[in-house]
Amino acid sequence: MLKNTKTCRAVARAAAALGLSLLPGVASACDDPPELQIVAFTYGGTGCPAGSVTIHHDPASDMGSVDFEMLETTLPQGLSSACSMTFQLRAPPHFQVSLERVEYMGHVDADLAVGGELLTRYKSGDQPPVSFVKDFAPGASGDFDVVDENPGAGVCEEQVTILMNFRVDLHGTPSGASTSSLRVTKVAYRFRLGAC
């Protein structure tokens, strides 16, 4: 990634030592580090109805997070809770954007006879989708932190659509009158810019 000035200068020095010159887009990026723009952000689903989500994005680091008020499933009710988020991103010329890391934070409180899962799916531009599953063992209890590394391939287009879909489910038969729950409270993400 040619995002910081130190890396850009190192690349420029190496190119000069070899008698090479940088592409105009890369050279100007070294003078003025590129920024990734979020052109649009939309969301929807049973776990993220309108008004229940707050996004925080830091353009200087291409990192951000999304807070959820209602993304929870319980058992015995047993309904899945899901959310689909769409990022429309604009990259500078000669750069590609990829989804480098996504971190899911939340809480699980499951009966000894109840297990759960977090299912995630990503799609970057025209690339094929990538899916992950995190299982929660019966009786799991406490805060969780689930990380998906490099779920989105790089796309060399000035405007890219990145889809993030995820769902939480519980399964099993709770004992007595106990209620089990699985809740996602925050999703943190990091995009990456790299030369095409």
C-alpha positions in Angstrom: 0.0 0.0 0.0 1.5 3.4 -1.0 -0.6 5.3 1.5 2.0 6.8 3.8 4.7 9.3 2.8 7.5 7.1 4.2 6.6 4.2 2.0 6.2 6.4 -1.0 9.6 8.0 -0.5 11.2 4.5 -0.1 9.6 3.4 -3.4 10.7 6.6 -5.2 14.3 6.2 -3.9 14.4 2.5 -5.0 13.0 3.4 -8.5 15.6 6.2 -8.8 18.5 3.9 -7.8 17.4 1.5 -10.6 17.1 4.3 -13.1 13.3 3.9 -13.3 10.6 6.5 -12.9 7.3 6.1 -11.2 4.0 6.1 -13.0 2.5 9.7 -12.9 -0.4 8.5 -10.7 1.9 6.8 -8.3 4.3 9.7 -8.2 1.6 12.2 -7.4 0.2 9.9 -4.8 3.6 10.1 -3.0 3.3 13.9 -2.9 -0.3 13.8 -1.8 -1.3 10.4 -0.2 -4.4 9.0 -1.8 -7.7 8.9 0.1 -10.5 6.4 -0.3 -14.0 8.0 -0.3 -17.2 6.4 0.8 -19.7 7.7 -1.8 -22.6 5.9 -0.3 -23.4 3.5 2.6 -26.7 1.6 2.9 -28.0 -1.1 5.1 -31.0 -3.2 5.7 -32.3 -6.4 7.3 -34.1 -7.9 10.3 -31.2 -7.0 12.6 -30.7 -3.4 11.3 -33.9 -1.7 10.5 -33.8 2.0 9.5 -32.4 4.3 12.2 -30.8 1.4 14.2 -27.3 1.7 12.8 -24.5 4.3 13.3 -21.4 4.4 11.1 -18.1 6.0 12.1 -15.4 6.3 9.4 -11.9 7.8 9.5 -10.8 8.6 5.9 -7.2 9.1 7.0 -6.8 5.5 8.0 -9.5 3.8 5.8 -10.9 2.3 9.0 -14.3 2.6 10.6 -17.0 0.9 12.6 -20.7 0.4 12.5 -22.7 0.2 15.8 -25.9 -1.9 16.0 -28.8 -1.3 18.4 -31.0 -4.3 17.4 -28.9 -7.1 15.9 -29.8 -9.9 18.2 -31.4 -13.4 18.1 -32.9 -15.2 21.0 -34.2 -18.7 21.7 -36.9 -19.9 22.3 -38.1 -17.3 19.8 -35.5 -18.6 17.3 -35.6 -16.1 14.5 -32.4 -15.2 12.7 -31.1 -11.7 12.8 -29.4 -10.4 9.7 -27.9 -7.3 8.2 -26.7 -6.4 4.7 -24.4 -3.4 4.3 -23.3 -1.9 1.0 -20.3 0.5 0.7 -19.9 2.4 -2.6 -16.3 3.4 -2.6 -14.3 5.7 -4.9 -10.5 5.0 -5.2 -8.0 7.4 -6.7 -6.7 6.6 -10.3 -4.1 3.8 -10.5 -5.2 2.3 -7.1 -7.3 -0.7 -6.2 -9.4 -1.1 -3.1 -9.9 -4.3 -1.1 -11.5 -5.2 2.2 -8.6 -6.1 4.5 -10.2 -7.0 7.8 -13.6 -7.2 9.4 -14.1 -7.6 13.2 -17.4 -8.6 14.8 -17.9 -7.8 18.5 -20.9 -8.8 20.6 -22.1 -11.1 23.4 -23.4 -14.6 23.6 -25.3 -16.2 26.5 -26.4 -19.7 25.5 -28.1 -22.5 27.5 -26.1 -25.7 27.8 -28.3 -27.3 25.1 -28.1 -24.3 22.7 -25.4 -23.4 20.2 -25.1 -20.6 17.7 -23.3 -19.3 14.7 -22.3 -16.1 13.0 -22.4 -16.4 9.2 -20.6 -13.8 7.1 -20.4 -13.2 3.3 -18.5 -10.6 1.3 -18.5 -9.5 -2.3 -16.2 -7.0 -3.9 -17.1 -5.7 -7.3 -17.4 -8.5 -9.8 -15.2 -10.8 -7.7 -16.8 -14.1 -6.5 -18.3 -14.0 -3.0 -16.4 -15.2 0.1 -18.1 -16.8 3.1 -17.1 -17.6 6.7 -18.9 -19.4 9.6 -18.1 -19.0 13.3 -19.7 -21.6 15.6 -20.5 -20.9 19.2 -20.5 -24.1 21.3 -23.5 -25.0 23.4 -23.4 -23.2 26.8 -21.1 -20.4 25.4 -21.2 -17.3 27.5 -19.4 -13.9 27.3 -18.2 -11.3 25.0 -16.8 -12.3 21.6 -14.5 -10.9 19.0 -14.6 -12.7 15.6 -12.1 -11.5 12.9 -12.3 -12.2 9.1 -9.0 -11.5 7.5 -8.7 -10.4 3.8 -12.4 -11.2 2.9 -12.5 -9.0 -0.1 -10.2 -9.2 -3.2 -8.7 -6.1 -4.7 -10.7 -4.4 -7.5 -9.0 -1.9 -9.9 -11.9 0.4 -10.6 -12.4 4.0 -9.6 -15.8 3.2 -8.1 -16.3 -0.2 -6.3 -19.2 -1.7 -4.5 -18.4 -3.9 -1.5 -21.2 -5.9 0.1 -21.0 -7.3 3.7 -23.8 -9.6 4.8 -24.0 -11.4 8.1 -26.5 -13.3 10.2 -26.7 -14.7 13.7 -28.6 -17.9 14.5 -29.2 -20.0 17.6 -30.2 -23.7 17.5 -31.1 -26.3 20.1 -33.7 -26.8 22.8 -33.3 -24.5 25.9 -33.9 -26.2 29.2 -36.7 -24.8 31.4 -37.6 -21.2 31.1 -34.1 -19.9 30.2 -33.6 -17.6 27.2 -30.5 -17.8 25.1 -29.2 -14.8 23.1 -26.6 -13.9 20.5 -26.0 -10.3 19.8 -23.7 -8.3 17.5 -23.1 -4.8 18.8 -20.3 -3.5 16.6 -18.6 -4.3 13.3 -15.1 -2.7 12.7 -13.7 -2.7 9.1 -10.5 -1.7 7.4 -10.2 -1.1 3.6 -6.8 -1.2 1.8 -5.6 0.9 -1.1 -2.9 -0.6 -3.3 -1.4 0.1 -6.7 -3.1 -1.6 -9.6 
